[in-house]
């Protein structure tokens, strides 16, 4: 074959070969691109899945945090309520303390007032009975009350409940003070020694009571002291001021005590008033 024929054939064959090679390359390239896209899509899907997992976890954490916030808010509310309750209790305690302090001050003022009144009664009685000797009577203050202690030798013959004239004189002076001071309460107590009684009275109980009653009658009947104010009682030998083992001690134990005290109604009312 001639060279002129062979050359075109070769050219045509090359063209055909090259034409067939171009689609194959494009196909392969498209396959690679598709595979790359698929790989990218898988990666993106994995990332999306990871992100969704993270979002879910974050939502869970947010939910937990919200629960914690709610718990903290509840605790804060409880603490606030507790603080308010404590403040209320504190205010109540402070008010109660203030009320008690005020009550104590009122009690102290009343006690001072009663003490002053008792001292005034003692002075009035001492002044009224100034003409009598100390071995006949004494005036003293004991336990917030005024004690006028009249010995047997001033008031009664031995073993008797009939008051002597000098004893009636002393009772008259005492009654003058009582009538000028109607707020004074009067307790009359009869006392004896331990020597058993013989004669008119059954025993020392009987004698001590009879003597107290005799003085009550003189004060209320002869000197017009209000009977409502007066109480009489007999103590026999059981409240001695000295030992009954000596004549001197027995003589001091044979006495009648007139116990005077200012009315304590206001003080008792305050003591009985419950705390608000």
Secondary structure, DSSP 8 states (H G I E B T S, - for coil): --HHHHHHHHHHHHHHHHHHHHHHHHHHHHHHHHHHHHHHHHHHHHHHHHHHHHHHHHHHHHHHHHHHHHHHHHHHHHHHHHHHHHHHHHHHHHHHHHHHHHHHHHHHHHHHHHHHHHHHHHHHHHHHTTTS-TTTEEEEEETTEEEEEEEHHHHB-TT--SB-HHHHHHHHHHHHHHHH-TTEEEEEEEE--SS---SSSSSHHHHHHHHHHHHHHIIIIIS---GGGEEEEE-TTSS-SS-TTSHHHHHHHSEEEEEEEE--HHHHHHHHS---
